[in-house]
Amino acid sequence: MNPPNHRLPYGSRHRRTISKMGALCTSASAVVLLVLVGVAQGGGTPTAPTVAAAPSSSAEDSRQAELVRATERARLHALVEADVTVARSLSSHDLQVINPAGGVLGLEEYLTAVASGDIDYLVFEPASPIVVRLHGLAAVIRFQANFDLVVFGLRFTHQAWITELYERQRGDWQIVWEHATAIPNDLDLFLESIKPPR
């Protein structure tokens, strides 16, 4: 019995290497032959196999992406107008909004604050194109927004990056998560705004 870490004599290793190289060359020759047969039958340069997408797939994706954008614009307009009925219809019942200070608000808490004026959006609009990534019945969007708002008596005018998750629920796109990252134009005011309440 040979020890577990034994080395084969040079001649045995050499024959094994030649045998592996022969098998590799045979496999490569078979692939080349298949490609040449494909060229001969197709009369052109071989290409990777393709799966034809349904002609309407791209058009449908574009249509759904535009619906998500339109829904987001309508939602932002409703928040500026403090129209919580429309804002609610465009929001999932389990909506979570993460504000620039890191606070998390649920649907009822958020809309109650908007309705009462504790959060008063004077301006909340896209400052860049709304980029949409569709994933089945979900869509992730990202854009820069212009803000001019009053939160519990403090006025903020700045830009922010907005990232949101939308889901298609009962046939309509509704926002599920929103995360805002401030782009402060007044760093001292921004730092003051994220201090915990006393």
C-alpha positions as CSV (number, residue, x, y, z in Angstrom):
1,M,0.0,0.0,0.0
2,N,1.3,3.4,-0.9
3,P,1.5,6.2,1.6
4,P,-1.3,8.8,1.2
5,N,1.1,11.6,0.0
6,H,3.2,9.5,-2.4
7,R,4.5,10.9,-5.7
8,L,4.1,9.0,-8.9
9,P,7.2,8.3,-10.8
10,Y,7.9,10.8,-13.6
11,G,6.9,8.4,-16.4
12,S,3.5,7.8,-14.8
13,R,2.8,11.5,-14.3
14,H,3.9,12.3,-17.8
15,R,1.6,9.6,-19.3
16,R,-1.3,11.0,-17.2
17,T,-0.7,14.5,-18.4
18,I,-0.5,13.5,-22.0
19,S,-3.8,11.5,-21.6
20,K,-5.5,14.6,-20.1
21,M,-4.2,16.9,-22.9
22,G,-5.5,14.4,-25.5
23,A,-9.0,14.5,-24.0
24,L,-8.9,18.3,-23.9
25,C,-7.8,18.5,-27.5
26,T,-10.6,16.1,-28.5
27,S,-13.2,18.2,-26.7
28,A,-11.9,21.4,-28.3
29,S,-11.9,19.8,-31.7
30,A,-15.6,18.8,-31.2
31,V,-16.5,22.3,-30.3
32,V,-14.7,23.8,-33.3
33,L,-16.4,21.2,-35.5
34,L,-19.9,22.1,-34.2
35,V,-19.2,25.8,-34.8
36,L,-18.0,25.2,-38.3
37,V,-21.1,23.1,-39.0
38,G,-23.3,25.9,-37.7
39,V,-21.5,28.4,-39.9
40,A,-21.9,26.2,-43.0
41,Q,-25.6,25.7,-42.3
42,G,-26.3,29.3,-41.4
43,G,-24.0,30.8,-44.0
44,G,-22.6,33.4,-41.6
45,T,-20.6,34.0,-38.5
46,P,-21.7,31.9,-35.5
47,T,-23.5,33.8,-32.7
48,A,-24.5,32.9,-29.2
49,P,-28.0,31.4,-29.0
50,T,-30.5,34.0,-28.3
51,V,-34.0,33.9,-26.8
52,A,-36.3,36.2,-28.5
53,A,-38.2,38.4,-26.1
54,A,-41.8,39.0,-26.6
55,P,-42.0,42.2,-28.7
56,S,-44.2,43.9,-26.1
57,S,-41.9,43.1,-23.1
58,S,-39.7,46.1,-23.5
59,A,-42.6,48.3,-24.3
60,E,-44.5,47.0,-21.3
61,D,-41.5,47.6,-19.1
62,S,-41.3,51.1,-20.4
63,R,-45.0,51.6,-19.7
64,Q,-44.7,50.3,-16.2
65,A,-41.7,52.4,-15.4
66,E,-43.5,55.5,-16.6
67,L,-46.5,54.5,-14.4
68,V,-44.2,54.3,-11.4
69,R,-42.8,57.8,-12.2
70,A,-46.3,59.2,-12.7
71,T,-47.4,57.7,-9.4
72,E,-44.4,59.2,-7.6
73,R,-45.0,62.6,-9.0
74,A,-48.7,62.4,-8.0
75,R,-47.7,61.3,-4.5
76,L,-45.2,64.2,-4.1
77,H,-47.9,66.7,-5.3
78,A,-50.4,65.2,-2.8
79,L,-47.9,65.7,0.0
80,V,-47.3,69.3,-0.9
81,E,-51.1,69.9,-1.1
82,A,-51.5,67.9,2.2
83,D,-54.0,65.7,0.3
84,V,-53.7,62.7,2.6
85,T,-56.6,60.9,0.8
86,V,-54.6,60.8,-2.4
87,A,-51.3,60.1,-0.6
88,R,-52.9,57.2,1.2
89,S,-54.2,55.7,-2.0
90,L,-50.7,55.7,-3.5
91,S,-49.1,54.2,-0.3
92,S,-49.0,50.6,0.9
93,H,-50.6,50.0,4.3
94,D,-47.2,49.0,5.7
95,L,-45.3,52.1,4.3
96,Q,-42.1,53.0,6.2
97,V,-40.5,56.4,5.6
98,I,-36.9,56.9,6.8
99,N,-36.2,60.6,7.1
100,P,-32.7,62.2,6.8
101,A,-32.4,62.2,10.6
102,G,-32.8,58.4,10.7
103,G,-36.3,58.4,12.1
104,V,-38.8,55.8,10.9
105,L,-42.5,56.8,10.3
106,G,-45.3,54.4,9.5
107,L,-48.2,55.3,7.2
108,E,-50.6,56.7,9.8
109,E,-47.9,58.6,11.7
110,Y,-46.6,60.1,8.5
111,L,-49.9,61.1,7.1
112,T,-51.2,62.4,10.4
113,A,-48.1,64.7,10.6
114,V,-48.7,65.9,7.0
115,A,-52.4,66.5,7.7
116,S,-51.7,68.4,10.9
117,G,-49.0,70.6,9.4
118,D,-46.3,69.2,11.7
119,I,-44.7,68.2,8.4
120,D,-45.5,70.9,5.8
121,Y,-44.1,70.4,2.4
122,L,-43.9,73.7,0.6
123,V,-41.9,72.1,-2.3
124,F,-41.2,68.4,-2.8
125,E,-40.3,67.8,-6.4
126,P,-37.7,65.8,-8.5
127,A,-34.6,67.7,-9.3
128,S,-33.2,64.9,-11.5
129,P,-34.8,62.2,-13.7
130,I,-36.5,59.5,-11.7
131,V,-34.6,56.3,-12.4
132,V,-36.7,53.1,-12.3
133,R,-35.4,49.5,-12.0
134,L,-38.3,47.0,-12.4
135,H,-38.2,43.6,-10.8
136,G,-41.4,41.8,-11.5
137,L,-44.1,43.3,-9.3
138,A,-41.5,45.5,-7.6
139,A,-39.8,48.7,-8.7
140,V,-36.9,50.6,-7.1
141,I,-36.6,54.3,-7.9
142,R,-33.9,56.8,-7.2
143,F,-33.8,60.6,-7.8
144,Q,-32.6,63.8,-6.3
145,A,-35.4,66.0,-4.9
146,N,-35.8,69.7,-4.0
147,F,-37.2,70.2,-0.5
148,D,-38.7,73.2,1.1
149,L,-40.5,72.1,4.2
150,V,-41.3,73.0,7.7
151,V,-40.9,70.3,10.3
152,F,-42.2,71.1,13.8
153,G,-41.6,74.8,13.2
154,L,-38.1,74.5,11.6
155,R,-37.8,75.4,8.0
156,F,-35.5,73.4,5.7
157,T,-34.6,74.1,2.1
158,H,-32.2,71.6,0.6
159,Q,-31.8,68.8,-1.8
160,A,-31.9,65.1,-0.9
161,W,-31.4,61.7,-2.6
162,I,-34.5,59.7,-2.5
163,T,-34.6,55.9,-2.8
164,E,-37.9,54.1,-2.8
165,L,-39.4,50.7,-3.2
166,Y,-42.7,50.4,-5.0
167,E,-44.8,47.2,-5.3
168,R,-47.7,46.5,-7.6
169,Q,-50.6,45.8,-5.3
170,R,-54.1,45.0,-6.6
171,G,-52.9,46.2,-10.0
172,D,-51.7,49.6,-8.9
173,W,-48.2,50.8,-8.0
174,Q,-47.9,51.8,-4.3
175,I,-44.9,53.0,-2.3
176,V,-43.7,50.6,0.4
177,W,-40.4,52.1,1.6
178,E,-38.9,55.6,1.3
179,H,-35.4,56.6,2.4
180,A,-34.2,60.2,2.2
181,T,-30.6,61.2,2.5
182,A,-30.1,65.0,2.9
183,I,-27.7,67.0,0.8
184,P,-27.4,69.9,3.3
185,N,-26.8,73.4,2.0
186,D,-26.5,74.7,5.6
187,L,-24.5,72.1,7.6
188,D,-25.1,73.8,11.0
189,L,-28.9,73.8,10.5
190,F,-28.8,70.2,9.3
191,L,-26.8,69.1,12.4
192,E,-29.3,71.0,14.6
193,S,-32.2,69.2,12.9
194,I,-30.9,65.8,13.6
195,K,-30.2,66.3,17.3
196,P,-32.4,64.3,19.5
197,P,-35.3,66.2,21.2
198,R,-34.6,67.4,24.7
